[in-house]
């Protein structure tokens, strides 16, 4: 039942998120998700390893887009500019998915296991970006610092994007957060130079 329907994966994800929101993540079973979607448990397991992975299905795509954006930045781009290109690329899949993202984040925020999984996802993304920066010739610790800064910009931009009443795009909000980061770095550098201290690298 539903085996060959092209939207099976989306139906399962929609059903899962509805049930997680209504009943709670821990109280929801795979059987209930499949039933809500009008499918079988066997069909569910063809698409997802377990009910947790429904919420993290796009992690690989997000990593690939971020890494591609960083790696395809002009060779002359500074590390933070290459990271900015990655942020722009990563924002793409979130277009028109704000409602889903809000519901998903509410479910994750209510469960310690899911919050831990989200942190692991961001750590893996940071590691992939740092590796890509190193491949561009950025030394350590600059590569890891830039990648971690990128994750902070992504996380803060995302939190602002899913806030009630927010209408700007994720890309716009991440660019705004990145601008704030650049302002802080510039102010710190100016203060250090004005005090006669050696400027920080980068």
C-alpha positions, -999 to +999 in steps of 0.1 A: +000+000+000+015+033-011+047+015-020+052+032-054+037+066-046+063+094-052+053+114-021+055+085+004+084+100+022+067+134+026+035+118+038+053+099+065+072+130+076+040+150+077+022+123+097+051+119+121+053+156+128+016+159+134+016+131+159+048+143+176+031+177+180-002+162+192+010+133+214+046+139+221+076+122+204+081+095+230+044+086+230+042+081+193+049+048+176+060+039+141+028+020+137+008+051+144+028+072+120+023+047+092-014+045+100-018+083+100-001+084+066-022+056+052+008+033+048+023+002+065+051-001+090+071-020+064+068+010+041+080+033+069+112+013+074+119+014+037+123+051+041+135+057+077+156+037+101+136+048+131+111+075+141+139+098+152+154+100+117+122+115+103+132+147+120+168+146+107+162+134+072+177+165+055+210+165+074+230+151+046+216+175+020+223+204+043+259+193+048+264+188+010+250+222+002+270+240+029+303+223+018+296+229-019+290+266-012+323+269+007+343+249-018+330+268-048+337+303-033+363+322-053+399+311-045+407+347-034+378+347-009+388+352+028+377+322+051+347+341+065+336+350+029+338+314+018+318+305+049+292+331+040+288+315+006+282+282+024+255+298+045+237+312+015+238+278-002+225+261+029+195+284+032+180+271-001+161+240+012+143+261+038+124+282+014+086+278+021+093+254+050+090+278+079+058+262+094+074+227+092+106+240+107+087+257+136+069+225+144+100+204+141+120+226+164+092+226+190+093+188+190+131+187+193+131+213+220+108+192+242+130+161+241+165+157+255+174+129+232+164+149+201+182+180+214+214+159+217+209+146+182+206+181+169+238+191+186+256+161+170+242+172+136+256+207+140+290+194+152+292+171+122+283+200+099+310+222+115+336+195+111+327+191+074+330+229+068+363+230+087+377+202+065+366+220+034+383+252+046+415+233+052+412+220+017+411+256+005+444+262+023+431+278+055+453+267+084+443+257+119+430+270+142+415+295+117+396+268+098+379+254+129+372+288+143+356+300+111+335+268+108+323+272+144+314+309+138+294+297+108+274+273+129+267+301+154+255+323+126+234+295+111+218+286+145+210+322+155+197+330+121+175+299+122+161+307+156+152+342+144+136+328+113+112+305+131+102+331+156+065+342+156+059+371+133+092+369+115+088+373+077+123+377+064+140+348+047+165+326+064+192+338+040+185+374+049+186+367+087+219+347+084+234+376+064+223+400+091+238+378+118+270+375+099+271+413+095+268+416+133+297+391+137+318+411+113+310+443+133+320+427+166+353+414+151+360+448+135+353+467+167+375+443+187+403+447+161+400+485+162+401+485+200+432+463+201+450+483+176+441+515+193+455+502+226+487+492+209+480+454+211+489+432+181+458+426+159+442+392+160+447+370+130+423+369+101 
